[in-house]
């Protein structure tokens, strides 16, 4: 278990730099796992330069996980546009960019981050959380999402980072909060 893991919200310039570092590692992983033809790095880099951007508090957040003071992973949350939600009356958010560095995997850090993000979303009054994922590249994460209670839903958005490549299966999930 991840007993010496601490999680904190990005709140300083130094935290943003750590988030950018982790998210660039995430992009490199996706490129390696899926092939660079499936990843729109220009859109992704624009997102990183503009951080916190859509993840700005109080409606959003970027959480960082540290194992013994070493950056181990991150996850982000942003509001979901009401017209994208499956149930139109809900206040919805979207989990994005869950990443745990390879050397910190199998320590439940992804679970710790996801649970912290769910608590944050609940504290902000969100009633549903959505996410999109690529099963081929994120098998462990997909199992974890289902264990947390996320259920498959129809496509609710397009992902400009992953593009719309027909050979790249993207799955969509929703969690009632």
C-alpha positions as CSV (number, residue, x, y, z in Angstrom):
1,X,0.0,0.0,0.0
2,X,1.1,3.6,-0.6
3,X,1.6,4.5,3.1
4,X,4.2,7.2,2.5
5,X,2.3,8.8,-0.3
6,X,1.2,12.4,0.0
7,X,-1.2,14.2,-2.4
8,X,-1.5,17.9,-2.8
9,X,-3.1,20.3,-5.1
10,X,-0.9,22.4,-7.4
11,X,-0.7,25.8,-5.8
12,X,2.7,27.3,-6.7
13,X,4.9,27.8,-9.8
14,X,7.1,25.0,-8.7
15,X,4.1,22.7,-8.6
16,X,3.2,23.7,-12.1
17,X,6.7,22.7,-13.3
18,X,6.4,19.3,-11.6
19,X,3.0,18.8,-13.2
20,X,4.4,19.7,-16.7
21,X,7.3,17.3,-16.2
22,X,5.0,14.5,-15.2
23,X,2.5,15.3,-18.0
24,X,5.3,15.3,-20.6
25,X,6.3,11.8,-19.4
26,X,2.7,10.8,-19.8
27,X,2.7,12.1,-23.4
28,X,6.0,10.2,-24.1
29,X,4.4,7.0,-22.7
30,X,1.3,7.4,-24.9
31,X,3.5,8.0,-27.9
32,X,5.5,4.9,-27.2
33,X,2.4,2.8,-26.4
34,X,0.0,4.0,-29.1
35,X,2.3,5.4,-31.8
36,X,2.9,9.1,-32.4
37,X,0.4,9.2,-35.3
38,X,-2.4,8.8,-32.7
39,X,-1.3,11.7,-30.4
40,X,-1.7,15.4,-31.2
41,X,1.3,16.7,-29.4
42,X,0.8,20.3,-30.5
43,X,-2.6,20.4,-28.7
44,X,-1.1,18.7,-25.7
45,X,1.9,21.1,-25.5
46,X,-0.5,24.1,-25.7
47,X,-2.4,22.6,-22.8
48,X,0.8,22.2,-20.8
49,X,2.1,25.8,-21.5
50,X,-1.3,27.2,-20.4
51,X,-1.5,25.3,-17.1
52,X,-3.6,25.4,-15.0
53,X,-5.9,26.4,-17.8
54,X,-9.1,24.4,-17.7
55,X,-7.9,22.7,-14.5
56,X,-7.9,26.0,-12.5
57,X,-9.4,26.1,-9.0
58,X,-12.0,26.3,-7.7
59,X,-13.9,24.4,-10.5
60,X,-10.8,22.3,-11.4
61,X,-7.6,21.0,-9.9
62,X,-4.3,19.3,-10.6
63,X,-3.3,16.9,-7.9
64,X,0.3,15.7,-7.5
65,X,1.4,12.6,-5.6
66,X,4.7,12.3,-3.9
67,X,6.3,9.1,-2.6
68,X,8.9,10.0,0.0
69,X,9.0,13.6,-1.4
70,X,9.7,12.3,-4.9
71,X,7.1,13.3,-7.6
72,X,5.3,10.0,-8.3
73,X,2.2,10.9,-10.3
74,X,-0.6,13.3,-11.1
75,X,-4.2,13.6,-12.1
76,X,-6.4,16.6,-13.1
77,X,-10.1,17.6,-13.0
78,X,-12.0,20.1,-15.1
79,X,-15.6,21.0,-15.4
80,X,-17.5,19.2,-18.1
81,X,-19.7,21.4,-20.3
82,X,-23.3,20.8,-19.4
83,X,-24.2,19.9,-23.0
84,X,-21.7,17.0,-22.9
85,X,-23.1,15.3,-19.9
86,X,-25.2,12.2,-20.5
87,X,-27.8,13.4,-17.9
88,X,-28.5,17.1,-18.6
89,X,-29.4,18.1,-15.1
90,X,-26.1,16.9,-13.5
91,X,-23.2,19.0,-12.5
92,X,-20.4,17.1,-14.1
93,X,-16.6,17.1,-14.2
94,X,-14.0,15.1,-16.1
95,X,-11.0,13.2,-14.8
96,X,-8.0,13.8,-17.0
97,X,-4.3,12.9,-17.2
98,X,-4.0,10.2,-14.5
99,X,-0.3,9.3,-14.6
100,X,2.0,7.3,-12.3
101,X,5.6,7.1,-13.1
102,X,6.7,3.5,-13.9
103,X,9.0,3.2,-10.9
104,X,6.1,4.0,-8.6
105,X,3.5,1.6,-10.0
106,X,2.0,-1.2,-8.0
107,X,2.0,1.0,-4.9
108,X,-1.6,2.0,-5.3
109,X,-0.7,5.6,-6.1
110,X,-3.1,5.7,-9.0
111,X,-5.9,4.6,-6.7
112,X,-4.8,7.2,-4.0
113,X,-4.9,10.0,-6.7
114,X,-8.3,8.9,-8.2
115,X,-9.9,8.7,-4.7
116,X,-8.5,12.1,-3.8
117,X,-9.9,13.6,-7.0
118,X,-13.3,12.0,-6.4
119,X,-13.3,13.6,-2.9
120,X,-12.3,16.9,-4.4
121,X,-15.1,16.7,-7.0
122,X,-17.7,15.9,-4.3
123,X,-16.5,18.8,-2.2
124,X,-17.1,21.1,-5.1
125,X,-20.7,19.9,-5.6
126,X,-20.2,17.8,-8.7
127,X,-22.7,15.0,-9.1
128,X,-21.0,13.0,-11.8
129,X,-17.4,12.4,-13.0
130,X,-16.6,11.4,-16.6
131,X,-13.4,10.1,-18.2
132,X,-12.1,8.7,-21.5
133,X,-9.4,6.1,-21.7
134,X,-7.5,4.0,-24.2
135,X,-7.8,0.4,-23.0
136,X,-4.8,-0.9,-25.0
137,X,-2.4,1.5,-23.2
138,X,-4.0,1.7,-19.7
139,X,-5.2,-1.8,-18.7
140,X,-4.5,-1.4,-15.0
141,X,-6.2,2.0,-14.9
142,X,-9.3,0.7,-16.6
143,X,-9.6,-2.1,-14.0
144,X,-9.2,0.5,-11.3
145,X,-11.9,2.8,-12.8
146,X,-14.4,-0.1,-12.8
147,X,-13.5,-1.0,-9.2
148,X,-14.2,2.6,-8.2
149,X,-17.7,2.3,-9.7
150,X,-17.2,4.0,-13.1
151,X,-19.6,2.5,-15.7
152,X,-19.2,2.6,-19.5
153,X,-21.2,5.3,-21.3
154,X,-21.6,6.4,-24.9
155,X,-19.1,8.8,-26.3
156,X,-19.6,12.2,-24.7
157,X,-16.7,14.2,-26.2
158,X,-13.9,14.1,-28.7
159,X,-10.4,14.1,-27.4
160,X,-8.1,16.5,-29.3
161,X,-5.0,14.9,-27.8
162,X,-5.9,11.4,-28.9
163,X,-7.5,12.6,-32.1
164,X,-10.3,10.7,-33.8
165,X,-8.3,7.9,-35.4
166,X,-10.8,5.1,-36.1
167,X,-8.3,2.4,-35.2
168,X,-7.7,3.7,-31.7
169,X,-10.5,2.5,-29.5
170,X,-11.3,5.1,-26.8
171,X,-13.7,4.1,-24.0
172,X,-15.9,6.5,-22.0
173,X,-16.9,6.1,-18.4
174,X,-19.1,7.9,-15.8
175,X,-19.3,7.8,-12.0
176,X,-22.2,9.1,-10.0
177,X,-20.9,11.1,-7.1
